[in-house]
Amino acid sequence: MEQRAAKSIQELFELRQKCSGSVPPSAAVAPFIDTTLGILFPQLALMPAPTPEILESLVDHAGEILLELAAPVLARPEAENRVEEFVDFLPMLHSLLIEDARAIAAGDPAATSIDEVIVAYPGFFAIAVYRLASWLLRSGVPTVPRMLTEHAHRVTGIDIHPGATIGPSFFIDHGTGIVIGETTVIKEHVKLYQGVTLGALSVDKTMADEKRHPTIERNVVIYANATILGGGTIVGEGSIIGGNVWLTSSVPANSRVYHRSEISVKAP
């Protein structure tokens, strides 16, 4: 029995070796996100930062984790450059996320404060991770951005590809089941409810470099379970897309698009 087990372990080891590659350590993803958000918002801090010196040590720690994540996929000098740029990006990231938190607090009657949004809203967490991952992707860091957004996907049920372009004051309400594809463009002051899909009309590897996902202009509201597909589909500014709508063509500004269904109730 022991001999058979030893043989199986050796076989398993050899199989694992064939799959091994230079990839970022997945165990570092959550600590990087948590540390970064704790630097930006004291409400999320793993430890208090009452002085600039302590805050600097936390920033250094976040940089060390980022270096650990980036080193397997970038040359060492390039990974170190990304860490320096990350530190410079933190104030801008904070400003963007405060705008998102304010949009959620202002638009959701159930929100009692910005603090509550920051600590308790899954939509805010998913947006925060997306903005961090999007910056890393645009800075030339491969693999890591997708690992970050997939962590947020597992935690919140909200799937935002880091390649999407999303403007300021973005509001996700409830959020579970939202899918935002790689080439989606979302302008400022857009609000999405749960179950919304911003996707592609077809899935074909040859379309990897094409715009496959829709454009949502500013001040648009998209209600629950609406599906909007196609790279040429544009939802005009100020439009409202009702729940359960299936949309594959553009609509002009200030449109109202609704799905009609018949419900029959038979008395007993």
VOGU-3710 file (C-alpha; in Angstrom, 3 decimals, decimal comma):
1> meqraaksiq> 0,000/0,000/0,000  2,778/2,415/0,934  4,644/1,568/-2,277  1,528/2,249/-4,379  0,953/5,562/-2,560  4,563/6,600/-3,129  4,229/5,806/-6,835  1,018/7,863/-7,055  2,653/10,792/-5,280  5,600/10,674/-7,683
11> elfelrqkcs> 3,231/10,543/-10,662  1,245/13,476/-9,296  4,444/15,440/-8,732  5,533/14,899/-12,333  2,115/15,982/-13,616  2,257/19,132/-11,502  5,720/19,948/-12,819  4,411/19,867/-16,390  1,795/22,502/-15,424  4,154/24,742/-13,500
21> gsvppsaava> 5,065/28,126/-14,885  6,162/31,568/-13,883  2,912/32,919/-12,495  2,058/35,401/-9,727  1,329/33,834/-6,336  -2,448/33,741/-5,941  -2,133/33,847/-2,158  -0,789/37,421/-2,427  -3,848/38,794/-4,256  -6,172/39,295/-1,286
31> pfidttlgil> -3,450/40,810/0,957  -2,519/43,262/-1,814  -6,133/44,371/-2,241  -6,808/44,592/1,495  -3,592/46,476/2,220  -4,135/48,939/-0,635  -7,737/49,688/0,310  -6,690/50,040/3,943  -4,118/52,648/2,895  -6,758/54,603/0,997
41> fpqlalmpap> -9,562/54,350/3,543  -9,096/54,158/7,315  -12,506/52,438/7,464  -10,902/49,424/5,765  -7,498/49,526/7,436  -6,095/46,295/8,848  -4,181/48,436/11,337  -4,401/52,133/12,238  -2,067/54,635/10,592  -2,072/57,596/12,986
51> tpeileslvd> 1,151/59,109/11,633  2,634/59,694/8,160  5,525/57,405/9,105  3,205/54,462/9,822  1,263/55,157/6,644  4,533/55,139/4,719  5,359/51,720/6,152  1,965/50,419/4,988  2,569/51,820/1,496  5,967/50,126/1,461
61> hageillela> 4,297/46,860/2,462  1,753/47,153/-0,359  4,627/47,826/-2,752  6,433/44,711/-1,555  3,343/42,584/-2,213  2,919/44,131/-5,657  6,552/43,358/-6,429  5,947/39,759/-5,373  2,974/39,616/-7,746  4,661/41,358/-10,674
71> apvlarpeae> 8,135/39,791/-10,499  7,122/36,442/-12,073  5,627/38,166/-15,146  7,963/41,153/-15,612  11,698/41,707/-15,631  12,841/42,787/-12,179  13,683/46,416/-13,081  10,336/46,809/-14,832  8,470/45,333/-11,867  10,254/47,770/-9,545
81> nrveefvdfl> 9,259/50,666/-11,825  5,613/49,574/-11,636  5,825/49,636/-7,837  7,105/53,226/-7,883  4,338/54,249/-10,272  1,777/52,466/-8,083  2,729/54,630/-5,104  2,320/57,765/-7,234  -1,066/56,511/-8,466  -2,569/56,050/-4,983
91> pmlhsllied> -3,821/59,663/-4,523  -5,566/59,556/-7,910  -7,096/56,166/-7,080  -8,403/57,602/-3,823  -10,016/60,538/-5,648  -11,696/58,255/-8,190  -13,072/55,954/-5,522  -14,397/58,812/-3,396  -16,389/59,956/-6,443  -17,781/56,437/-6,840
101> araiaagdpa> -18,662/56,220/-3,129  -20,414/59,592/-3,255  -22,420/58,522/-6,303  -23,580/55,383/-4,499  -24,402/57,241/-1,275  -26,319/59,924/-3,171  -28,217/57,513/-5,399  -29,204/54,741/-2,995  -31,951/55,640/-0,493  -30,775/52,760/1,703
111> atsideviva> -27,255/54,191/2,090  -26,872/56,102/5,342  -23,383/57,487/4,695  -20,270/57,295/2,547  -18,632/55,340/5,368  -21,313/52,668/5,076  -20,784/52,472/1,314  -17,031/52,015/1,738  -17,229/49,290/4,376  -20,373/47,391/3,371
121> ypgffaiavy> -21,279/47,764/-0,306  -20,135/44,971/-2,627  -20,535/47,288/-5,613  -17,997/49,694/-4,163  -15,543/46,873/-3,441  -15,841/45,531/-6,993  -15,344/49,009/-8,460  -12,333/49,645/-6,225  -10,642/46,416/-7,266  -11,481/47,088/-10,926
131> rlaswllrsg> -9,890/50,565/-10,830  -6,740/49,161/-9,238  -6,584/46,273/-11,718  -7,339/48,531/-14,688  -4,422/50,783/-13,809  -2,080/47,799/-13,546  -3,253/46,485/-16,920  -2,709/49,842/-18,598  0,699/50,025/-16,950  1,744/46,860/-18,750
141> vptvprmlte> 1,430/44,323/-15,938  0,047/41,035/-17,327  -1,999/38,370/-15,505  -2,141/40,186/-12,146  -5,039/42,515/-13,118  -7,252/39,580/-14,069  -6,355/37,814/-10,828  -7,474/40,876/-8,883  -10,830/41,248/-10,619  -11,496/37,517/-10,392
151> hahrvtgidi> -10,940/37,746/-6,636  -13,571/40,502/-6,503  -15,816/38,356/-8,709  -15,630/35,478/-6,244  -16,299/37,772/-3,287  -19,134/39,857/-4,770  -20,545/38,014/-7,783  -19,664/41,068/-9,913  -17,473/40,287/-12,938  -15,672/43,345/-14,368
161> hpgatigpsf> -12,889/42,760/-16,848  -9,907/45,029/-16,052  -9,738/46,003/-19,733  -13,097/47,778/-19,584  -13,093/51,592/-19,589  -15,262/53,054/-16,827  -15,659/56,746/-16,099  -16,039/58,449/-12,725  -19,066/58,362/-10,422  -19,920/54,773/-11,287
171> fidhgtgivi> -22,783/53,253/-9,281  -23,448/49,524/-8,924  -26,589/48,807/-6,876  -26,824/45,320/-5,331  -24,572/44,024/-8,104  -24,814/40,238/-7,964  -24,544/38,734/-11,430  -23,265/41,823/-13,234  -20,903/41,080/-16,152  -18,894/43,842/-17,856
181> gettvikehv> -16,795/42,682/-20,807  -13,267/43,631/-21,755  -13,970/46,292/-24,397  -16,974/47,877/-22,696  -16,902/51,670/-22,433  -18,944/53,254/-19,639  -19,019/57,036/-19,386  -19,512/59,037/-16,171  -22,540/58,904/-13,838  -23,817/55,488/-14,951
191> klyqgvtlga> -25,900/53,267/-12,669  -26,235/49,478/-13,017  -28,508/47,127/-11,110  -27,996/43,426/-10,445  -27,836/40,902/-13,246  -26,868/43,361/-15,992  -24,726/41,951/-18,797  -22,637/44,203/-21,039  -21,347/41,543/-23,382  -20,405/40,454/-26,881
201> lsvdktmade> -22,782/39,308/-29,602  -20,531/36,360/-30,385  -17,438/34,748/-28,927  -14,691/34,233/-31,479  -10,946/34,234/-30,767  -10,290/36,102/-34,023  -12,172/39,097/-32,531  -9,713/39,506/-29,643  -8,460/42,880/-30,908  -11,893/44,237/-31,880
211> krhptiernv> -14,422/46,192/-29,831  -16,888/43,482/-28,886  -18,822/45,086/-26,044  -21,203/48,063/-25,871  -20,667/51,729/-25,094  -22,808/53,295/-22,365  -22,948/57,082/-22,525  -23,155/59,338/-19,444  -26,132/59,483/-17,059  -27,562/56,123/-18,133
221> viyanatilg> -29,500/53,822/-15,784  -29,699/50,105/-16,586  -32,135/48,085/-14,489  -31,941/44,490/-13,298  -31,188/41,626/-15,677  -30,931/43,781/-18,795  -28,600/42,375/-21,461  -26,815/44,733/-23,863  -24,591/43,149/-26,484  -22,251/44,119/-29,307
231> ggtivgegsi> -19,307/46,401/-29,932  -21,350/48,699/-32,143  -24,189/49,064/-29,639  -24,333/52,525/-28,054  -26,779/53,500/-25,332  -27,290/57,233/-25,687  -26,800/59,762/-22,909  -29,551/60,011/-20,313  -31,287/56,808/-21,390  -33,091/54,367/-19,105
241> iggnvwltss> -32,932/50,662/-19,937  -35,631/48,705/-18,144  -35,329/45,338/-16,451  -35,036/42,191/-18,578  -34,434/44,158/-21,799  -32,421/42,370/-24,522  -30,663/45,026/-26,603  -28,366/44,470/-29,589  -28,737/47,800/-31,419  -28,034/51,395/-30,478
251> vpansrvyhr> -30,599/53,711/-28,913  -30,483/57,536/-29,090  -30,012/59,889/-26,159  -32,814/60,079/-23,575  -34,430/56,842/-24,737  -36,715/54,743/-22,532  -36,411/51,060/-23,377  -38,704/48,592/-21,620  -39,478/44,904/-21,812  -43,182/44,059/-21,792
261> seisvkap> -44,450/40,740/-20,542  -47,912/39,479/-19,759  -48,683/38,059/-16,364  -51,886/36,099/-15,861  -53,263/35,434/-12,386  -56,058/32,935/-12,111  -58,329/33,198/-9,112  -58,721/29,971/-7,122
//
